[in-house]
Amino acid sequence: NIGDRQRDLQMALLSAGQFDHAFKELMKWMDSVSSTLDEVEPVYGDPKMVEIELAKLRIVQNDIGAHQETVDSIGEEAQRLISMESGPEVQRLRGKVDDMNTAWDAIQNKAKQKQDMLEDALREAQGFTGELQDTLMKINDLEGQ
């Protein structure tokens, strides 16, 4: 799949000593995921539609989880480079690691918030559907009398 190929490319870049390129690719991916998460909105009323949105979100969450190894590898490579460098290069690398960690935490938090929002919407939709069915049964009972 595309995610696996992208991770393989990032790992190969790190192995080839191309930290900056692997870092840029990861940050580009995180920006893309963040935008995708921004588009996730609850669909009120219909439990099936909310379940579909939850399933879509789970796919994104799986992709996020699959990138943990890449984040770890880039962080480890940055630490290795920091230990070998001095002066302004150390600050530049630390800044990149901080940016990466901030973006990583942000997409994980955003995914969790979207999951909570959709699960709340699902409970609400299921409750509403149950109440609606109860009301319809009462109406049918009244009409039958």
LINRA-V695178 format. One record per backbone hydrogen bond with DSSP energy under -1.0 kcal/mol. CO is the residue of the C=O (numbers start at 1). NH is the residue of the N-H. If there is no record, write none. Layout:
co=(CO,CO)
nh=(NH,NH)
This chain:
co=(1,2,3,4,5,6,7,8,9,10,11,12,13,14,18,19,20,21,22,23,24,25,26,27,28,29,30,31,32,33,34,35,37,46,47,48,49,50,51,52,53,54,55,56,57,58,59,60,61,62,64,65,67,68,69,70,71,72,73,74,75,76,77,78,79,81,87,87,88,89,90,91,92,93,94,95,96,97,98,99,100,101,102,103,104,105,106,107,108,109,110,111,112,113,114,115,116,117,118,119,120,121,122,123,124,125,126,127,128,129,130,131,132,133,134,135,136,137,138,139,140)
nh=(5,6,7,8,9,10,11,12,13,14,15,16,18,17,22,23,24,25,26,27,28,29,30,31,32,33,34,35,36,37,38,39,40,50,51,52,53,54,55,56,57,58,59,60,61,62,63,64,65,66,67,68,71,72,73,74,75,76,77,78,79,80,81,82,83,85,90,91,92,93,94,95,96,97,98,99,100,101,102,103,104,105,106,107,108,109,110,111,112,113,114,115,116,117,118,119,120,121,122,123,124,125,126,127,128,129,130,131,132,133,134,135,136,137,138,139,140,141,142,143,144)
